[in-house]
Amino acid sequence: MFNALNDTLKRSSQDQLILVIWSLLVVGSILLAVLMEEYLLFGLPMLVLLVYVTVVDFKSIYFLLLASIPISTEFYLPGGLGTTLPTEPLMVGLMLVFILWAIRHAHQVRLDAVLHPLSLLLLVHLFWVYLTSMASELRWVSFKFALSKTWYIFAFYFFSLITLKTIKDLKKAFWFIFIPMLLTVIITLIRHAAIGFSFEMVHTVFHPFHRNHVNYSALLSLFFPILVIATGWYGTYSQRWWLLVLSAVIFLIGIYFAYTRAGYIALMIAAGAYVVIRMKWMKMVLLGCLVAGLVGVAYLVNDNKYLDYAPDFDRTITHTEFNNLLEATYKGEDISTMERVYRWVAGFNMIADHPVTGVGPGNFVNFYQSYTVTSFQTYVSDNEDKSGIHSYYLMTAVEQGIVGLVIFLILCAVQLIIGERVYHQTKDPVWRGVVLAALMCLVVIDAFQIINDMLETDKMGPFFFITTALLVNVDRMNRRSEQAEA
């Protein structure tokens, strides 16, 4: 009894000491901020508290990071360096904590997780990013890209592997993401309703949570299958069931009024993927997509056939009505579509010039102008906002060479092929639904990357790695169950 009392008194003394140090830090930060007129110092106590919580209970920071995804905002530092707050600093912190945890608990690291085909492919992909960064035209730009890719993989893939192991953890992660996301959708719809759901003014309603309507639509679209599957976790007509069902309707309304063609198409592809997964057609469909892609490229390259599709500069304009935009798209008169083609043509020329290692990760914008073909030029080809090539697959080939593209395509294909197998092997209906949601989420992400390059953003990138980690965890779980039954 005396030992227990002693321990209690020691803990009480430690708590008091921590409180005193914290109080002194708060007061000191306020005084320094006022005296030095450096008001960022007001945030120092919160930074210290965040570091303390990270060390004591790093899983709490992981869930905080998940909750930050829907509400994160872009922030530009002096000198033009940009970041996303609060997600990117949290990613960096979690990466460092994970490395320390892995060193200290090396005996707890499961080899079946590290040696899983998806883990190995991710590491090969990351290795090639660093290798091409060394051969880059601008190494500093490429190494920044490589570092960013590194903390994405550590924070969202490896951390998810050690955190999302039970349905309880998975539900907790879902609610941490879902609640702030729902709030941002409601806020955005209210703002949009105030201007009559205008298509012309749609870009004004997303700040500060999203850069544009495409980012917003992508996040809602990839999360929608997860939301639908989550309704099955709760009893029909229960309060949470009603909340999720009504939220699914709100999400669909949000996707519709985002006026993003890629969002509509991606959801239809995901619905088709559901049939493909259930029928075990994934390998056949992926092979068909590969053949169609190669035939399409061969057709356009042969005798420079792509030049026949050059737009009319004067008729390729911005449209203020969504119906007009859809009509202009298939006529080749929509400026955003034809500007993509303008950059894609430049991209193919860059691949021909740098086929093996590319121009270096993150370098498309810095070099593409000299590879463009003027007959595809549009009114926005000066690219004042320094946006990318608008096709992640093509961007990978441009910046990491054809080898980099092949590695990434293999990773995407193996995700879906293994995921389909895991889905049919999983006996527990809840985990089976989780695998299905993860696969459909990945399909939406893959579909978006055809005409967008958003995998490096904190709205889409996290889900690519989280869902991959879920597939690995369920696959490992199934294998252990099989071994136990044998």
Summary of the structure (lengths in Angstrom):
residues: 486
radius of gyration: 24.4
end to end distance: 48.2
largest distance: 89.9
contacts: 1496
relative contact order: 0.11
helix: 77%
strand: 2%
